Amino acid sequence: YVVAGIAKLNADWLLRGEPLGMWLAARGDRPLVGSLFDLPLTPLVASWAGAIFDLTIVGWLVWRRSRPWAYVAVVVFHLSTAALFQIGLFPWAMMALTPVFFAPSWPERMLRRIGVVVPRPPQADAPTTPTWVRRAALGLVVVNLVVPLRHYAYAGDVTENEAGYYGSLRVMLTEKTGTARFLVTDPTTDQAWTVAPGDYFEPWQVGQLASRRDLLITAAHVVAAEARADGHPRVEVRADAWVSINGRQRRRLVDPALDLAALERRPR
């Protein structure tokens, strides 16, 4: 929650209300709340509310007095995102795992409230935690701190180059739309032809590769392999690819003079 909240402290989210503005505008047909999504201030209000929620909810969950109400807020928040956006198991996992903030005895108390008798084991001295367990726990904490923040070690904007994006917990911060086509050339025969990504990939794959450099390079390798199989042992593959990030003006995704087939994909 905290890392996702820190990631929301950017101009697109707080000043433009994007990408929530684009996503909510596409859901204006929803019953009861659809008309609210057309109001100019709705994306900004929702963006600020999301940032405040992420940055403060852990504190409310840690505080015993506010914990029950905080968990209600967690459930309402994630049910809302699950109903509005296609984000898979994420909201359900968060609702299921958030009780880790509760007191260890909460399952027993919950069962007793519904009439289930839970036998209590005899009291015993707390066992000593082995050293390797403590070290493993410390290592897990370090990993969970370093991996989400490692993109700061790379140059450039992670939203654009996605260096260190995997595992960064930048949840629902970026909407990329792009177009791409490949120019294949055979230096040996001076032949050149254009390839549409849709000739090789499914529509959802085309949308992904047209907005991400690493996938565009991977797709270029597929196109080059097909060309070699068709009798062109030496080919170069370039791309005319354009991308728009969070509704901003389109920009080139890669240098059109770059031979992508000669590059190695490096997911980071």
Protein Blocks (a to p, Z undefined) as FASTA:
>chain_A
ZZmmmmmmcfklmmnopaklmmmmmmmmpghjlmmmmpmklmmmmmmmmmmmmmmmmmmm
mpmklmmmmmmmmmmmmmmmmmmpcghjmlmmmmmmmmmmpcfklmmmmmmmnopacddd
dddddddddfklmmmmmmmmmmmmmmmmmmmmpgcjfklnopokgonlpghkbccddddd
dddddfknopacdddfklmmcfklmmmmmmcfklmmmmmmmmmmmmmmnopabacddddd
dddeehiacddfbdfkbcfklpccddZZ
